[in-house]
Amino acid sequence: MKILLKRLVKMSNIENKTDVILIGAGIMSATLGTILKELMPDANIKVFEKLGKPGEESSNEWNNAGTGHAALCELNYTVEKADGTIDVSKAIKINEQFQVSMQFWSYLVKNNLIQNPHDFITQLPHMSLVQGEENVSFLRKRFEALSMNPLFAGMEFSDDPEKLKEWIPLIMQDRENNEPIAATKIDTGTDVNFGALTRMLFEHLQNRDVEVNYYHQVKNMKRSDDNSWELKVKNLNNGTVELHRAKFVFIGGGGGSLHLLQKSGIKESKQIGGFPVSGIFMVCKNPKIVEQHHAKVYGKAKVGAPPMSVPHLDTRFIDNKKSLLFGPFAGFSPKFLKTGSIFDLITSVKPNNLFTMLAAGAKNLSLTKYLIQQVMLSKEQRMEELREFIPNAKSEDWELIVAGQRVQVIKDTEEGGKGTLQFGTEVITSEDGSIAALLGASPGASTAVNVMLDVITRCFPDHMIEWESKLKEMIPSYGESLMENPELLREVHQSTAQTLELVEKQLVVS
Ligand SMILES: Cc1cc2nc3c(=O)[nH]c(=O)nc-3n(C[C@H](O)[C@H](O)[C@H](O)COP(=O)(O)OP(=O)(O)OC[C@H]3O[C@@H](n4cnc5c(N)ncnc54)[C@H](O)[C@@H]3O)c2cc1C
């Protein structure tokens, strides 16, 4: 009787068939859903999110640094080669990807699909700051290599302390250290409130008849006979289990994506592991201090520190209020999501990735040690790190906040061998393109549009020609390199700056 009942429930639920299911209501699902709705207005799209609102995990404004990563200030995107020259290829790639995001956001505002761009994006100078002769020489070479490129037009360099006092008074004040110091500055950087943007995109999707189900956790999935996907979803409001079917599934669960990808059983999910790195920031809301700083200032990562823990002091614009953010301090927690479980890491180890994970563990003992040391830091020790930026920072002005979890991908690669820790993002798709997952978190939300275009290209190859003109309408540089097309770059900068209400200075392009 019980079995028959179960089968009947299952049969009625199987009627829950749709074209697309997006798992997770973060910036990635928001972006993919929005692009797909523009390309296929009649598509039926459903979203399942285990929390009660969109953008509550890594995409939330307090869980990330809100840097519009365009490689304007992040020193880890420009590496010094053995011959002393600077490799700028990664910086160019990331900058181009950010321009794609800016164009898409601009399209959404221009077409009234979202409003009030100043609620999610603000222009803010991006700066790199270094100390010591060797670092100053590196920064000068980096500046020379980048400032020639139209993507980085407007970048300035100075090693004059008087100039730096104008640029970053809070950092230069009471600085006793007489070591050489230098900075670069570019006014066209941005602070992006990815939480606000995620919420705006979900509001837009719901207005376009996308069914967004909060408090619904995807528990399992399997392929059906007709090659669609059957998802087992727990309704956390009443504890019932629902079955939903879709032709295409996107796993946009952030840190939760690895477990879901493993449940899909696709062969592309094998030999992949994840290693969680948590982030802690210090926040200052004292207006007297906040008013003295107006930039995102990125330093150099400490020796042994992973690239995502490059220290930076940022002005943030959240809910129309300015604050300062310093960090991130890395840390270790076995959870894959802030709201995850302490068993996340251990349950992600499967027979197919056991050796990959063991190899990664053996290779990254120093990283593990570094993360444990970071967790153990007292507030006063963290203040000491902050004082390298603001020499007279006072403990009572700063409070600690726990940011999001970043699950770094571990996989076997040709260059790194078994169990190599990756610091970028990885799109994993099944051979037939019926399912895609996003793993990793860097450069992260800033490049969401480019990453989701990659998902679309890989999963909907037969539609790409038909969609090309719409894609060009949404992203005028689609399929082109802006670096090689300065005229288009100038147009794109002008129109995005105007639509996104960024100030005049954004228009400077050589
Ligand atoms: C400390 C830190 C600093 C960062 N700084 C920056 C920055 O300055 N600039 C930048 O561009 N990026 C930054 N990032 C990266 C950026 O935040 C992420 O890349 C981005 O937010 C990821 O978005 P997402 O949609 O993939 O994941 P999330 O925003 O984490 O969303 C995933 C959603 O899926 C839900 N979910 C998970 N599992 C399930 C399930 N089984 N069923 C239903 N729902 C589920 C979760 O509840 C969550 O809401 C930073 C990240 C961190 C942690």
The ligand as an SDF file (V2000), in Angstrom:
LIG
                    3D

 53 58  0  0  0  0  0  0  0  0999 V2000
   35.2770   36.4610    1.0800 C   0  0  0  0  0  0  0  0  0  0  0  0
   34.8380   36.5900   -0.3390 C   0  0  0  0  0  0  0  0  0  0  0  0
   35.1470   37.7350   -1.0580 C   0  0  0  0  0  0  0  0  0  0  0  0
   34.7560   37.8470   -2.4050 C   0  0  0  0  0  0  0  0  0  0  0  0
   35.0000   39.0110   -3.0560 N   0  0  0  0  0  0  0  0  0  0  0  0
   34.5640   39.1650   -4.3290 C   0  0  0  0  0  0  0  0  0  0  0  0
   34.7340   40.4030   -4.9760 C   0  0  0  0  0  0  0  0  0  0  0  0
   35.2580   41.3500   -4.4220 O   0  0  0  0  0  0  0  0  0  0  0  0
   34.3070   40.5060   -6.2530 N   0  0  0  0  0  0  0  0  0  0  0  0
   33.7160   39.4650   -6.9050 C   0  0  0  0  0  0  0  0  0  0  0  0
   33.3820   39.6240   -8.0680 O   0  0  0  0  0  0  0  0  0  0  0  0
   33.5240   38.2710   -6.2940 N   0  0  0  0  0  0  0  0  0  0  0  0
   33.9200   38.1080   -5.0210 C   0  0  0  0  0  0  0  0  0  0  0  0
   33.7100   36.9300   -4.3740 N   0  0  0  0  0  0  0  0  0  0  0  0
   33.1270   35.7980   -5.1100 C   0  0  0  0  0  0  0  0  0  0  0  0
   31.6160   35.9310   -5.2640 C   0  0  0  0  0  0  0  0  0  0  0  0
   31.0290   36.2820   -4.0450 O   0  0  0  0  0  0  0  0  0  0  0  0
   31.0700   34.5890   -5.7600 C   0  0  0  0  0  0  0  0  0  0  0  0
   31.7670   34.1750   -6.9150 O   0  0  0  0  0  0  0  0  0  0  0  0
   29.5960   34.6630   -6.1360 C   0  0  0  0  0  0  0  0  0  0  0  0
   28.8370   35.3270   -5.1620 O   0  0  0  0  0  0  0  0  0  0  0  0
   29.0770   33.2390   -6.3180 C   0  0  0  0  0  0  0  0  0  0  0  0
   27.7320   33.3000   -6.6800 O   0  0  0  0  0  0  0  0  0  0  0  0
   26.8730   31.9710   -6.7790 P   0  0  0  0  0  0  0  0  0  0  0  0
   25.5660   32.3540   -7.2980 O   0  0  0  0  0  0  0  0  0  0  0  0
   27.6530   30.9440   -7.5060 O   0  0  0  0  0  0  0  0  0  0  0  0
   26.8150   31.4250   -5.2770 O   0  0  0  0  0  0  0  0  0  0  0  0
   26.0060   31.9330   -3.9520 P   0  0  0  0  0  0  0  0  0  0  0  0
   25.8130   33.3950   -3.9350 O   0  0  0  0  0  0  0  0  0  0  0  0
   26.7190   31.3120   -2.8190 O   0  0  0  0  0  0  0  0  0  0  0  0
   24.6010   31.2920   -4.1710 O   0  0  0  0  0  0  0  0  0  0  0  0
   24.3790   29.9060   -4.1310 C   0  0  0  0  0  0  0  0  0  0  0  0
   22.9780   29.6750   -3.6250 C   0  0  0  0  0  0  0  0  0  0  0  0
   22.6590   28.3000   -3.7740 O   0  0  0  0  0  0  0  0  0  0  0  0
   21.8980   27.8860   -2.6490 C   0  0  0  0  0  0  0  0  0  0  0  0
   21.9910   26.4340   -2.5430 N   0  0  0  0  0  0  0  0  0  0  0  0
   23.1030   25.6990   -2.3040 C   0  0  0  0  0  0  0  0  0  0  0  0
   22.8060   24.3810   -2.3030 N   0  0  0  0  0  0  0  0  0  0  0  0
   21.4650   24.2870   -2.5660 C   0  0  0  0  0  0  0  0  0  0  0  0
   20.5630   23.1910   -2.7020 C   0  0  0  0  0  0  0  0  0  0  0  0
   20.9640   21.9230   -2.5490 N   0  0  0  0  0  0  0  0  0  0  0  0
   19.2690   23.4550   -2.9690 N   0  0  0  0  0  0  0  0  0  0  0  0
   18.8360   24.7410   -3.1320 C   0  0  0  0  0  0  0  0  0  0  0  0
   19.6570   25.8110   -2.9980 N   0  0  0  0  0  0  0  0  0  0  0  0
   20.9480   25.5800   -2.7220 C   0  0  0  0  0  0  0  0  0  0  0  0
   22.5440   28.6390   -1.5080 C   0  0  0  0  0  0  0  0  0  0  0  0
   21.6800   28.7560   -0.3810 O   0  0  0  0  0  0  0  0  0  0  0  0
   22.8460   29.9940   -2.1430 C   0  0  0  0  0  0  0  0  0  0  0  0
   21.7950   30.9150   -1.9660 O   0  0  0  0  0  0  0  0  0  0  0  0
   34.0600   36.7860   -3.0350 C   0  0  0  0  0  0  0  0  0  0  0  0
   33.7240   35.6410   -2.3040 C   0  0  0  0  0  0  0  0  0  0  0  0
   34.0780   35.5510   -0.9640 C   0  0  0  0  0  0  0  0  0  0  0  0
   33.6620   34.3500   -0.1910 C   0  0  0  0  0  0  0  0  0  0  0  0
  1  2  1  0
  2  3  1  0
  2 52  2  0
  3  4  2  0
  4  5  1  0
  4 50  1  0
  5  6  2  0
  6  7  1  0
  6 13  1  0
  7  8  2  0
  7  9  1  0
  9 10  1  0
 10 11  2  0
 10 12  1  0
 12 13  2  0
 13 14  1  0
 14 15  1  0
 14 50  1  0
 15 16  1  0
 16 17  1  0
 16 18  1  0
 18 19  1  0
 18 20  1  0
 20 21  1  0
 20 22  1  0
 22 23  1  0
 23 24  1  0
 24 25  2  0
 24 26  1  0
 24 27  1  0
 27 28  1  0
 28 29  2  0
 28 30  1  0
 28 31  1  0
 31 32  1  0
 32 33  1  0
 33 34  1  0
 33 48  1  0
 34 35  1  0
 35 36  1  0
 35 46  1  0
 36 37  1  0
 36 45  1  0
 37 38  2  0
 38 39  1  0
 39 40  1  0
 39 45  2  0
 40 41  1  0
 40 42  2  0
 42 43  1  0
 43 44  2  0
 44 45  1  0
 46 47  1  0
 46 48  1  0
 48 49  1  0
 50 51  2  0
 51 52  1  0
 52 53  1  0
M  END
$$$$
